[in-house]
Amino acid sequence: MKENNYTTLVWDNIPEWAIFSLEYGIEEDLLLSDEDKEMITRFIAENFPNGYTMSVDWDSYREFDRYPAFGKPCKTYKINFVTSQQKIMS
């Protein structure tokens, strides 16, 4: 869906363990390994270079997803990411 300059991208395979970091930043999650932090950082940089907001569909999940968006097989959720097509000027 595209409204104004915003686009909604739906991913139905986001690892459960990454949701907190995607919402609040990897600096806030003290339990992540360096490898996990790198995977999340790469996912954000490749897919949302201009930033995003997100909402989790807590009712739409897979207990065991063999092909998550990144990382090893695990429980995954459907997440709606809203991103701007305009670059933010600083």
DASUL-V552757 format. One record per residue. RES is the residue in three letters. SS is DSSP state (helix for helix, strand for strand, loop for the rest). Layout:
# DASUL-V552757
res=[RES	RES]
ss=[SS	SS]
This chain:
# DASUL-V552757
res=[MET	LYS	GLU	ASN	ASN	TYR	THR	THR	LEU	VAL	TRP	ASP	ASN	ILE	PRO	GLU	TRP	ALA	ILE	PHE	SER	LEU	GLU	TYR	GLY	ILE	GLU	GLU	ASP	LEU	LEU	LEU	SER	ASP	GLU	ASP	LYS	GLU	MET	ILE	THR	ARG	PHE	ILE	ALA	GLU	ASN	PHE	PRO	ASN	GLY	TYR	THR	MET	SER	VAL	ASP	TRP	ASP	SER	TYR	ARG	GLU	PHE	ASP	ARG	TYR	PRO	ALA	PHE	GLY	LYS	PRO	CYS	LYS	THR	TYR	LYS	ILE	ASN	PHE	VAL	THR	SER	GLN	GLN	LYS	ILE	MET	SER]
ss=[loop	strand	strand	loop	loop	strand	strand	strand	strand	strand	strand	strand	strand	strand	strand	helix	helix	helix	helix	helix	helix	helix	helix	helix	loop	helix	helix	helix	loop	loop	loop	loop	loop	helix	helix	helix	helix	helix	helix	helix	helix	helix	helix	helix	helix	helix	helix	loop	loop	loop	loop	loop	strand	strand	strand	strand	strand	strand	strand	strand	strand	strand	strand	strand	strand	loop	loop	loop	loop	loop	loop	loop	loop	strand	strand	strand	strand	strand	strand	strand	strand	strand	strand	strand	loop	loop	loop	loop	loop	loop]
